[in-house]
Amino acid sequence: MRILLIGNFAPPYEEESLHNLSLLKKLEEDGHECSVLNTSDKPSSYKNFIDSSSYVDFVFKLLRSCWKKDIVHFSTKGYLRLGLLKLMTSIAVGKCFFAKTFITIHSELFSVAGQMRSPVGGRQTLFTSFTLADKIICCDKDTYDVASMYMKKTNFELIPSFLYTPREITESDSSTLKKLGTKESAIVFANVTYPSFLFDILKELLSNYPLRSDTAIVISLSDKPTSKLQHVLEEMGSKMQDQIVFIEPDDVRSALMAYSKAEIVLRPMSCDGISFFKNFAISVKKLKHVGDYIYFPSGLLFIKEGSAAEMCVCIMNTMLCVEAGTPAELSMENAYERILQLYGE
């Protein structure tokens, strides 16, 4: 099949962009001809991906990319109105080119729920997109329930997001990643900036809550330059130097290896590569590893009220002791196969 994937494929990498890259890799391994149109304002790390600088530029490149495609698949968190406009345009153009059209909605704070209740812009673009699309894929039950509230549920599918981490990706000659390879598990702090709520929690963990020696603390810094902030964090965690691993936010291989070891991932709220509410809200996901795949079956949102960093670290330590459960409505083992099945229907 000739497939056009549209979504966030740019750094800094986190669950949404890594899922998009994982889906691309699996499709290419299976022999499908794939093109990528990046919706993030930030450029992608791959030369063969198509970046767009404005909505007009996006539409022009979309028209060229949709030619002779069998599938047009748009992935989004559904938070930004410009992103929703791109979504509606992509689905409409895909239909004009007689392609099957798909939408994947990744869960995020407020996400689709806020836009479904917006009387201006959000509701209209989502309803139009949902009406035109062949299938709408929701990555969790809560988003599924909200998104399908006013539409026929026959158009909606509940398929969890996943990361694909084959052995060749998680093996590296890098000394930094070899250090990570010696650890049994990891906690990942993704896209850390200063000041931020995420930084406060990391500071509390490094200063007052030593972890087991076989647990790594993986940190990716979004602030440029990173050297000053990295030095500050190294001083805070001076007693855990052999456990701290810094990775670049634009290094896909390092990110996937970190996630392959991770039990918990903490990151700021984001959509299309843009961080939101970083001073008072973060996402905390508990990961489940199944073969070469990683899933995100459960998680929490930490919303800051007062001095909450110590409380959050205590909750994290509890999460480390709890096995990631599998919600009954999610069938994780066949997530990719189910997407392929939908493409072929």
N, C-alpha and C positions, 0 to 999 in steps of 0.2 A: 504494500500500500504506500501511497505518497501522502505524507502526513505533515501538516503545518502545526507546530507547537508554539503557542503564544503565551507569554507570562514573564515572571521575574526570573531571569537567568544570570543576574549580575551579583557581584559581591557587594557588601559583606554577606557571606553565606550562612544560611540558617535553614530551618526545616522546609520552608516553602521552596526556595531556590534549589536546595539539594534534592528535594523530591522531583522537581522538574527535570533536573539533570539526570537523575536516576531513571526516570521514565524514558528519557531520550536514549540513554545508553542501552537499556533493555530492548527498545524498539530497533535500534541499529544492530544490535547483536542478532536479532531475529530476522534481519535482512530487509527491513522496511526503509524506504527513502524518506528521510526527515529533514525539514527546514525549521529554523528557529527564529522567531521575531521577539526580541527582548523589549518588554514594556517599562522596565525600570529607567529612571533618569540617569542612572549610572551605567557606564559602558560595561559590556560583558568581557570576560577574560579570554574568549575564544574568537579568533579572527573570522571564522565562517558563520558566526551568529550575526543577525541583522539588528543593529541598534536604531532607535528613533529619537530625534531631538525635540519633537513637538507633535501635537495631534495631527496637524496637516501632513507632516513628514511620515507619521505612523500610517495614516490612511493611504498615502502614495505607495509606501513599501508593502502594505497589506494587499493592495490591489495586484501588485506584481507577484507577491508570494503565493497568493491563492490560486493562481493559474494552474489548472490541471491537477489540483489536489483532491484526494479522495476524502481526507479528514481534515477538519479545522478544530483544534482543541485549545481552548482558552482557560488558563489557570489564574485564579485571583483570590484575594481575601475579601474583596467586595467592600472596601472601606472608603477609598478615594473616589470622588465623583468623576474625575477625569479618567480614572481606571475603569469605572462603570461605562462611561461613554465609549471607551476603546472596546470594552466587552460587547456592547450592543452593536457597534459598527462591525466588529469582527464576525459576529454571528450572522448579521444581515448580509455582509459581503460573501461569507461562506455559502449562504443559501443561494445567492445570485450566481455563484459559480457551481451550483449543484453538488456541493460537498456535504458530507455528514458533519454536523456541528455538535461539539461537546463543551461543557463547562465544568471545571472542577473548582469547588469553593473550599478553601482552607479556612479553618476556624481561627478567629482572632477576637480580641476584646471588642465588643459592640458589632464589628463585622457586618454581616448581612442584616442582623436584627435592627440596627440603627437605620440602615438605608431602606428597609421594608416599611418603616414607619415615617420616613421622610416625605412630606407632601410635595416637595419640589425636587425634581431631579432623580433622586435615588429610586423611588418606587416605580416611576415610569420606565426608567432604563432597565431595571431588573425584571419587571413584568414582561417587557418587550423581549428581552433576551431569553427569559425562561420559556416564553411562548414559541419562539422561533427555534430554539435549540432542540436537537434530537434527544439528548440526555443531559441531565444536570447531576454531577457527582458531588456528593457531600462527604467530607472526610470524618465527620463525627455526628453522633445522634442528635445533639442539641442543635447544630446548624441545620441538619436535615429537617427537624421538626419546625424550625422557624421558616426556612426557605420554602417548604412545601405547604405552608399554612393556607395560602390562598390559591394554590395551583393543584392540578391533578397529580397525585403522588405517583402515578404510573410513569411520569417523566423523570422521576428522581431515583437515584441509586445511592446506597450507602456503602462507600468503599474507602477504607482508611488510607491515608498517605503513607508512603514508605520510602526508605532509603535503600539503595542497592549497593552492597559493599563486598564485592568478590575479593578473593584472596590477593589478587595482584594489585588491587587498589590499596589494601591495608598493609602491604609490605613496602618498606622503604629503606634506602641506605642512609638517609638523613640521621645525624646524631640525635637531633631533637626528637624525631619520631621513634628512634630506637629506644630512647629513654622512656617514651610512652609505652612502647611494646613490652617493657619489663613489668608493667603494672597490670594487676588483675582487673581493675575497674577505674572509672574516672567520673569526675564532676566537671561539666563544661560550662564555662562562663563565656557566652558568645557576644561579640560586638560591644565590649565594655567601653564606656566613655566616662569622663570626669567633668563636672559632677553628675551623678546619677544614683538612683536607688540601687541599681545593680552593683555599682561600685561600693556602696555602703555595706551591702551584704557580703561582698567579697572581702572587704576590709575586715569585717567582723569575724569571718571564717578564718582568715589568715592569722589574725592577731590572737584569737581566744579559743579557737576550737580545732585543735589538731586532729587530723584524720588518721585512719590506719595507714601503715607504711606502704601497703600495696595499692593504695588509692591515689591516683593522680588528680591534680587540679589543673585543668587545661583552660588557658585564657587566650582569647583573641581580642585585640584592642583596635577600636575603630578610629580613635583620635590620632591625628598625624601632627608632628612626628610622635612615634610611640615610645622612644627611648626614655624620656623623662618619667612617664607614667609607669613604664615597666620597671624602672629603677625603684620607684616608690613602692610598688607591689612586692618586689624582691626583698626590700628591707622589712616590710610588714611580715612577710612569710619566711624570715631568715631561719627559723627552726624547721622549715619544711622545704628547704631548697631542692632536695632530691625528688620532691613530689610535684613541683611546679613546672609546667610546660607551657611555653608561649608559642602560639601559631599565628601565621599571617591571616587576616580576615578574607584575603582573596585567593588563598591556596586551597583548591578543592580537595586534593589528595589528603592534606593534613586535616581538613575539616571532617572528611569521611572516616579517617582513621580514629580521630577523637570521638566521633559518634559511635564507632564500632566498639569502643571501650566504655562508653558512657552509661551510667545508670540514671543520671539526672542531667538535664540541660536547662540552663537559665539564660534568658535573653530579653532584651527590651521588646515592647510591642512594635510591630512594623507592618508596612504594606508597600509593595512595589519598591522595596529597598530603602524606604524612608522610616525612621524611628519616630514613635509617638509616645507621649506621656512618660518619658524616661526618668523623670524626677520623682514619680510616685507609683509606677506600675511596672511589673515584669511578668513574663510567662515562665512557669516552671513545669517541665514535662518529665514524666517517668517513662523510660524507654523499655521496650521489649524486643529481644533479639531472637529471631527465628531463622536459622541457617544463614544465608547471605543477605538477609533482609532485616531492617530495623523499623519498628512501628512505634507509634505514640498513643497508646490506648488510654492513658489517663494523665491528668495534670491539674495544676492549680494556677490561679492568678493571684499574685501578691499585690495588694493595694495598700500603699503606705498611709498610715495615720499616726502621727507622732514618731517616736523612736521605735521603729519596728524591726530593725536589722537583726538584732539578737533573737527575737521571736522567730523570724524567718529561717535563720540558721538552725534553730532547734527543730523546726518543722522539716527542714531538709534532712537532718540526721534521722528523723523518724521515717521519712520516705526511703532512705537508704536501706532500712531494715524490713521494708514491706515489698513483697514480690509484686511486679506489675501485673495486674489482672487483665483478663481479656473480656470486654463487654460481650454479652451474649449476641448482640445484634451485629457485631463486627466479625467477619470471616477474614482473618489476616493472611492465612497461608496462600490464598488464591487471588489477592488484590490485583496484581498485574495481569493475570490470566483473565480476570473478569473484565478489565478494561479492554483487552484484546477482543474478548467475546462481544462487547458492546460495539466496537469498531466494525465487526463483521456482520452484525445483525441487519 
